[in-house]
Amino acid sequence: MGIGRELRRVVEFRPSPRRWPIALNGAIALALPAVTLTLAGQPTLGLVASNGAFLALYLGDRPLLHRARRLPLIGAGLFASAALAVLVAPFPVLTTVLIAAIAIAAAVLTVGLRVGPPGSVFFAMVPGVMASMVAPAEDGGAGLDAGPLLGVLALGLVVAYLVVVAPLAVPAVLRRARSEPPPAPLRFEVGRESRIVLTRVVVALALAAAVSIPLGSHRSYWVVVTVVAVLQSGIHRRLTTVRAANRILGTVLGAGIFLVVALIDLDGVVLILVLAALQFCVELVIVRHYGLALVFITPLALLVAVRHPGVSAGAVVAERILDTALGAVLAVVVLVAEFVLERRAARPGAGRDAPVG
């Protein structure tokens, strides 16, 4: 496999199923609670509530009644993860370790139960965002009260669920949904490939937690998110490395777009509508090109981050790029270490599993 082919993989587009319904769900689920709370004079709480919109992105390839029955379990998991992170937010080291542990547990469950994308990513991101909002200002947090934040997150999760299941209120849609076969019972199963992926994730997350503790919990969670996002994508090392490159490149380009948008100083309902549009674009293109999706994800995340008083847009951009690069490098280090150990363990003529490169 030549270097040219590897470079083309970074920019090539993949086939994608129809994505606009789930993209629209995500955008509406983000906008509804955020706009409502912003109009009520609580723009910060509106941005926190928008995190609940991530629930609308799960199980997008499943029948509607299936989603209606399973999404509450995912929503409960997201809320519980956020509540645990908020509980330990005053202790930065413990927060970093907890978020990494939550990400590991979520990776095992989402893989074993075949939840599919976005997998465990938001089980690291949502607790990280919530902890950074509650953490004391001297630790890089916003120092806000935990109670209202958890309350509006719950509101955002409920709104996202209602947005997804709203079509069932139409009789024709409900009849068609009932004609679908019922979902299979939940069954936890981890095969060989899944074990390999999970082993990589666990090792990389342990490294990420240890290495990123000095950064503070308001930054270390993004290192954890990057590791999970890169490694949970599949077993093949080359494709996973391409995903790491896309993560870095997309983050850099997206940060540049954010800096341009930040000069306009968006606020209020206009800001929420821009965030919803970015969310729509992310879900529309994420299957076709992961790096392009990061171009939209990055300004979406940064536009929320700079809402804290005294936060410099330039400093946030620099931190986000460095944290992303650190997470991506750790993921690649684990892949390289695995390759080296695999080669050392190989013996001529010995039976062994097919390579995963």
VEXMITOR-309792 format. One record per residue (C-alpha): x, z, y; residue in three letters. Coordinates in pm, 1 decimal, padded with zeros to 6 digits. Example, Ala and Ser with C-alpha at 12.3 -4.5 7.8 and 13.67 -1.06 7.14 Angstrom:
<recs>
          u          w          v   res
    01230.0    00780.0   -00450.0   ala
    01367.0    00714.0   -00106.0   ser
</recs>
This chain:
<recs>
          u          w          v   res
    00000.0    00000.0    00000.0   met
    00171.1   -00116.9    00321.3   gly
    00192.0    00070.3    00648.3   ile
   -00012.3   -00203.1    00815.5   gly
   -00302.9   -00142.1    00577.8   arg
   -00286.5    00231.4    00644.5   glu
   -00294.3    00170.5    01019.9   leu
   -00591.8   -00064.4    00985.8   arg
   -00781.1    00212.0    00806.5   arg
   -00759.1    00422.2    01122.8   val
   -00955.7    00165.6    01323.1   val
   -01174.0   -00010.2    01065.5   glu
   -01549.8    00043.5    01053.2   phe
   -01734.6    00135.0    00733.0   arg
   -02083.2    00031.8    00621.6   pro
   -02348.8    00284.9    00717.8   ser
   -02708.7    00352.9    00620.1   pro
   -02973.5    00375.7    00889.9   arg
   -02876.4    00671.6    01109.1   arg
   -03100.6    00656.7    01414.3   trp
   -03372.7    00893.3    01276.8   pro
   -03130.8    01179.5    01215.0   ile
   -02952.3    01101.2    01543.1   ala
   -03283.0    01121.8    01728.1   leu
   -03371.3    01447.8    01553.0   asn
   -03039.2    01598.2    01656.9   gly
   -03076.3    01489.1    02018.8   ala
   -03433.2    01619.9    02050.6   ile
   -03347.8    01946.6    01874.6   ala
   -03063.5    01999.7    02121.6   leu
   -03259.2    01907.8    02432.6   ala
   -03586.7    02096.3    02380.2   leu
   -03466.7    02460.1    02381.6   pro
   -03179.6    02390.3    02620.8   ala
   -03399.1    02221.9    02882.9   val
   -03667.1    02489.5    02848.7   thr
   -03424.5    02776.4    02901.6   leu
   -03244.6    02591.8    03181.6   thr
   -03571.7    02539.4    03368.1   leu
   -03643.2    02910.5    03314.1   ala
   -03322.7    02992.8    03500.6   gly
   -03104.7    03063.1    03194.1   gln
   -02870.9    02762.6    03159.9   pro
   -02605.1    02954.6    02963.3   thr
   -02861.6    03071.3    02708.7   leu
   -02987.3    02713.5    02692.5   gly
   -02643.0    02590.8    02592.8   leu
   -02617.6    02861.2    02326.5   val
   -02961.1    02765.1    02189.7   ala
   -02841.5    02405.1    02159.1   ser
   -02616.0    02515.3    01871.9   asn
   -02929.0    02548.4    01659.7   gly
   -02966.3    02170.4    01676.2   ala
   -02694.6    02134.3    01412.4   phe
   -02950.5    02238.5    01151.3   leu
   -03131.3    01907.2    01206.0   ala
   -02824.2    01719.0    01080.6   leu
   -02836.2    01860.2    00727.1   tyr
   -02991.4    01689.4    00423.6   leu
   -03064.5    01379.0    00627.5   gly
   -03062.0    01159.3    00315.3   asp
   -03321.9    01370.1    00131.0   arg
   -03702.6    01330.4    00122.1   pro
   -03884.9    01508.6    00403.7   leu
   -04053.6    01772.5    00187.5   leu
   -03718.1    01843.5    00026.1   his
   -03570.6    01906.7    00371.4   arg
   -03867.5    02122.6    00466.1   ala
   -03801.1    02350.2    00168.3   arg
   -03421.5    02363.9    00184.3   arg
   -03340.3    02369.5    00556.6   leu
   -03458.3    02731.6    00605.9   pro
   -03186.6    02841.0    00362.0   leu
   -02920.3    02658.1    00561.8   ile
   -03062.4    02792.4    00888.1   gly
   -03054.0    03147.7    00754.5   ala
   -02692.1    03095.2    00651.1   gly
   -02594.0    02967.6    00995.5   leu
   -02765.0    03260.5    01166.7   phe
   -02614.3    03519.4    00932.0   ala
   -02268.2    03370.3    00984.1   ser
   -02312.8    03385.9    01361.9   ala
   -02438.8    03745.3    01344.9   ala
   -02134.4    03854.0    01143.2   leu
   -01899.3    03681.6    01388.2   ala
   -02070.4    03845.8    01685.7   val
   -02039.7    04185.1    01515.4   leu
   -01659.4    04161.0    01493.5   val
   -01608.0    03963.1    01816.4   ala
   -01431.6    04254.4    01995.5   pro
   -01154.6    04233.8    01732.7   phe
   -00977.9    03893.4    01765.3   pro
   -00770.5    03910.4    01444.9   val
   -01068.1    04018.7    01235.8   leu
   -01280.6    03746.1    01394.8   thr
   -01033.6    03473.8    01298.0   thr
   -01008.8    03602.8    00940.9   val
   -01387.7    03634.2    00913.7   leu
   -01454.5    03280.3    01038.4   ile
   -01201.8    03142.4    00789.2   ala
   -01368.2    03345.6    00512.1   ala
   -01713.3    03220.6    00614.3   ile
   -01582.7    02863.4    00611.9   ala
   -01443.2    02911.3    00260.9   ile
   -01769.9    03058.0    00131.1   ala
   -01970.9    02781.2    00299.4   ala
   -01739.9    02513.3    00155.2   ala
   -01785.2    02649.1   -00195.9   val
   -02164.0    02667.7   -00161.2   leu
   -02215.6    02333.0    00013.2   thr
   -01994.4    02154.0   -00239.8   val
   -02132.8    02334.6   -00542.9   gly
   -02493.8    02283.3   -00435.8   leu
   -02424.4    01922.5   -00327.0   arg
   -02554.2    01975.4    00024.7   val
   -02357.8    01680.9    00161.3   gly
   -02242.2    01615.6    00520.0   pro
   -02187.4    01789.8    00754.7   pro
   -02101.0    02045.0    00487.4   gly
   -01935.2    02365.4    00600.2   ser
   -01819.3    02242.8    00943.3   val
   -02094.3    02413.3    01142.6   phe
   -02062.1    02731.2    00938.9   phe
   -01724.9    02762.5    01111.8   ala
   -01819.9    02615.0    01449.4   met
   -02137.6    02811.1    01524.5   val
   -01985.2    03154.6    01444.5   pro
   -01676.9    03055.0    01644.9   gly
   -01881.4    02957.3    01949.6   val
   -02092.5    03272.0    01928.8   met
   -01790.4    03500.1    01888.7   ala
   -01618.5    03338.7    02188.1   ser
   -01929.4    03400.0    02399.2   met
   -01936.3    03770.0    02307.5   val
   -01561.9    03844.3    02300.4   ala
   -01421.9    04036.7    02601.3   pro
   -01288.9    03831.0    02890.8   ala
   -00937.1    03970.3    02840.0   glu
   -00939.4    03811.6    02493.3   asp
   -01047.8    03473.8    02627.4   gly
   -01420.2    03521.9    02567.9   gly
   -01717.0    03519.6    02803.2   ala
   -01810.1    03886.5    02752.9   gly
   -02185.7    03824.8    02722.5   leu
   -02439.8    04049.1    02549.9   asp
   -02486.6    03966.8    02182.5   ala
   -02860.6    04033.0    02156.4   gly
   -02990.1    03754.2    02383.7   pro
   -02736.9    03509.4    02240.7   leu
   -02849.3    03567.0    01884.0   leu
   -03210.9    03549.7    01997.1   gly
   -03175.2    03206.9    02155.6   val
   -02967.7    03081.9    01861.8   leu
   -03257.7    03178.1    01634.7   ala
   -03488.9    02994.6    01873.6   leu
   -03269.0    02685.0    01856.1   gly
   -03267.4    02692.3    01476.5   leu
   -03647.0    02723.9    01463.0   val
   -03691.1    02437.8    01709.4   val
   -03453.8    02218.2    01507.3   ala
   -03651.5    02289.1    01191.6   tyr
   -03981.0    02208.5    01362.3   leu
   -03839.3    01882.6    01499.3   val
   -03739.8    01776.3    01146.7   val
   -04073.0    01864.8    00981.6   val
   -04297.2    01754.7    01271.8   ala
   -04375.4    01415.6    01110.2   pro
   -04552.2    01603.2    00828.1   leu
   -04830.0    01678.3    01077.3   ala
   -04925.5    01309.4    01049.8   val
   -05159.9    01273.6    00748.2   pro
   -05014.5    00940.8    00635.3   ala
   -04660.8    01079.4    00644.1   val
   -04768.0    01390.6    00454.1   leu
   -04937.5    01182.5    00181.7   arg
   -04630.6    00965.0    00144.5   arg
   -04405.1    01272.2    00130.3   ala
   -04621.1    01430.1   -00139.8   arg
   -04590.3    01116.4   -00349.2   ser
   -04212.4    01166.0   -00367.9   glu
   -04078.8    01346.6   -00678.0   pro
   -04018.7    01719.0   -00618.5   pro
   -03663.6    01830.1   -00545.1   pro
   -03454.9    01938.4   -00840.8   ala
   -03402.7    02313.0   -00875.6   pro
   -03094.6    02446.8   -00701.9   leu
   -02801.4    02440.0   -00943.0   arg
   -02445.7    02536.7   -00861.8   phe
   -02189.9    02308.1   -01023.7   glu
   -01827.2    02235.1   -00936.8   val
   -01655.0    01947.3   -01116.5   gly
   -01287.0    01855.0   -01131.0   arg
   -01279.4    01659.9   -00803.4   glu
   -01474.7    01930.4   -00623.8   ser
   -01230.1    02194.0   -00748.5   arg
   -00939.7    01994.3   -00608.8   ile
   -01108.0    01958.6   -00269.3   val
   -01202.9    02326.6   -00258.6   leu
   -00851.9    02436.1   -00354.6   thr
   -00712.5    02234.0   -00064.2   arg
   -00969.9    02381.9    00173.6   val
   -00902.3    02741.2    00065.3   val
   -00522.9    02707.4    00094.2   val
   -00542.1    02527.2    00429.7   ala
   -00791.0    02776.9    00574.0   leu
   -00570.4    03068.5    00470.8   ala
   -00280.2    02898.5    00650.5   leu
   -00498.0    02817.7    00951.3   ala
   -00612.6    03178.8    00986.1   ala
   -00256.1    03310.6    00965.9   ala
   -00102.9    03052.9    01200.5   val
   -00377.9    03053.5    01463.8   ser
   -00423.1    03430.7    01506.9   ile
   -00182.8    03436.2    01807.2   pro
   -00404.1    03178.1    01983.4   leu
   -00699.0    03418.8    02003.1   gly
   -01036.0    03387.1    01834.3   ser
   -01171.4    03164.1    02113.5   his
   -00925.2    02895.8    02000.8   arg
   -00849.4    02972.6    01636.3   ser
   -01199.9    02879.9    01524.9   tyr
   -01137.4    02521.2    01633.9   trp
   -00827.8    02505.9    01414.8   val
   -01048.2    02623.8    01126.3   val
   -01315.1    02365.0    01211.1   val
   -01055.0    02086.5    01211.7   thr
   -00914.3    02188.6    00873.0   val
   -01260.8    02192.3    00716.8   val
   -01369.1    01866.6    00877.9   ala
   -01058.0    01684.2    00755.5   val
   -01030.3    01819.7    00401.5   leu
   -01392.3    01839.1    00287.3   gln
   -01438.0    01463.0    00318.9   ser
   -01314.9    01368.8   -00028.5   gly
   -01046.4    01379.9   -00294.0   ile
   -00828.1    01080.9   -00199.2   his
   -00522.6    01188.3   -00004.8   arg
   -00469.7    00863.6    00185.9   arg
   -00826.9    00856.2    00313.9   leu
   -00808.4    01223.4    00405.9   thr
   -00487.0    01162.4    00600.1   thr
   -00657.7    00876.0    00783.3   val
   -00937.1    01119.5    00870.8   arg
   -00679.1    01360.7    01017.0   ala
   -00534.6    01079.4    01229.7   ala
   -00884.0    00983.3    01343.6   asn
   -00954.7    01345.8    01433.5   arg
   -00651.0    01364.4    01661.5   ile
   -00695.3    01020.3    01818.4   leu
   -01068.8    01066.7    01874.0   gly
   -01011.6    01408.6    02030.0   thr
   -00752.9    01273.0    02274.4   val
   -00976.2    00982.9    02381.3   leu
   -01282.0    01207.0    02401.8   gly
   -01090.9    01458.7    02615.1   ala
   -01007.3    01179.7    02858.0   gly
   -01375.5    01087.6    02884.4   ile
   -01458.6    01454.4    02941.7   phe
   -01213.6    01479.8    03231.3   leu
   -01379.3    01181.2    03397.8   val
   -01728.6    01326.8    03344.8   val
   -01615.5    01672.2    03461.8   ala
   -01533.0    01529.2    03804.0   leu
   -01904.8    01456.0    03850.6   ile
   -01979.1    01830.1    03801.1   asp
   -02295.2    01787.1    03596.4   leu
   -02531.8    02081.3    03576.5   asp
   -02885.4    02183.4    03485.6   gly
   -03118.9    01945.8    03308.8   val
   -02893.0    01646.0    03374.0   val
   -02614.0    01815.4    03180.3   leu
   -02847.9    01884.6    02888.2   ile
   -02964.1    01523.2    02878.9   leu
   -02602.1    01403.3    02873.9   val
   -02527.8    01643.2    02588.0   leu
   -02832.0    01514.5    02396.3   ala
   -02717.9    01155.1    02450.5   ala
   -02371.2    01243.5    02320.1   leu
   -02526.2    01411.4    02016.7   gln
   -02729.3    01097.4    01947.5   phe
   -02418.6    00878.4    01969.7   cys
   -02220.0    01106.5    01738.7   val
   -02473.9    01088.4    01457.7   glu
   -02527.0    00717.2    01506.9   leu
   -02160.8    00626.8    01446.5   val
   -02009.7    00911.4    01242.7   ile
   -02046.2    00732.6    00907.6   val
   -01922.3    00399.4    01041.1   arg
   -01615.1    00542.8    01215.7   his
   -01516.7    00909.7    01219.8   tyr
   -01266.2    00869.5    01503.2   gly
   -01523.0    00702.4    01728.1   leu
   -01762.9    00988.9    01658.4   ala
   -01491.8    01231.1    01778.2   leu
   -01480.0    01041.2    02106.4   val
   -01836.7    01165.6    02161.9   phe
   -01803.6    01503.4    01989.5   ile
   -01512.5    01612.4    02208.8   thr
   -01680.8    01578.2    02551.1   pro
   -01995.5    01730.6    02398.1   leu
   -01800.8    02042.6    02295.2   ala
   -01594.2    02059.8    02613.0   leu
   -01890.4    02021.7    02849.3   leu
   -02028.9    02337.9    02690.6   val
   -01694.1    02520.5    02696.7   ala
   -01628.4    02478.4    03069.0   val
   -01959.3    02643.9    03160.3   arg
   -01780.2    02981.0    03156.8   his
   -01679.1    03107.6    03503.3   pro
   -01314.0    03057.8    03589.1   gly
   -01243.0    02814.2    03306.7   val
   -01019.2    02523.0    03400.8   ser
   -01121.8    02185.3    03261.8   ala
   -00759.3    02079.7    03227.9   gly
   -00664.4    02396.5    03040.4   ala
   -00956.9    02356.6    02800.7   val
   -00858.8    01995.8    02728.5   val
   -00498.1    02091.9    02656.6   ala
   -00606.9    02373.7    02425.9   glu
   -00854.8    02158.8    02237.4   arg
   -00599.3    01881.9    02175.3   ile
   -00332.7    02129.5    02060.0   leu
   -00576.2    02318.4    01834.8   asp
   -00701.1    01994.6    01681.0   thr
   -00346.9    01872.7    01620.7   ala
   -00254.6    02205.9    01461.1   leu
   -00553.0    02196.3    01226.3   gly
   -00491.0    01832.9    01131.0   ala
   -00121.2    01897.7    01065.7   val
   -00202.1    02197.4    00845.1   leu
   -00445.3    01982.6    00645.6   ala
   -00180.3    01712.8    00595.1   val
    00083.2    01974.0    00503.0   val
   -00143.7    02095.3    00222.0   val
   -00190.3    01736.8    00100.5   leu
    00185.7    01674.1    00103.4   val
    00255.7    02001.3   -00078.8   ala
   -00002.6    01910.2   -00340.6   glu
    00159.3    01568.0   -00388.3   phe
    00505.5    01722.0   -00430.7   val
    00380.9    01977.8   -00683.5   leu
    00193.7    01705.1   -00871.6   glu
    00505.9    01491.5   -00898.7   arg
    00716.0    01784.3   -01016.6   arg
    00461.4    01879.6   -01279.3   ala
    00438.8    01524.9   -01415.6   ala
    00622.2    01453.6   -01738.8   arg
    00687.4    01109.8   -01890.8   pro
    00433.8    01038.2   -02160.3   gly
    00237.7    01358.2   -02097.9   ala
   -00138.2    01331.5   -02068.8   gly
   -00258.4    01414.3   -01721.9   arg
   -00542.7    01340.3   -01484.8   asp
   -00547.8    01025.4   -01278.3   ala
   -00368.4    01050.1   -00941.7   pro
   -00576.8    01120.8   -00635.6   val
   -00360.9    00950.5   -00377.2   gly
</recs>
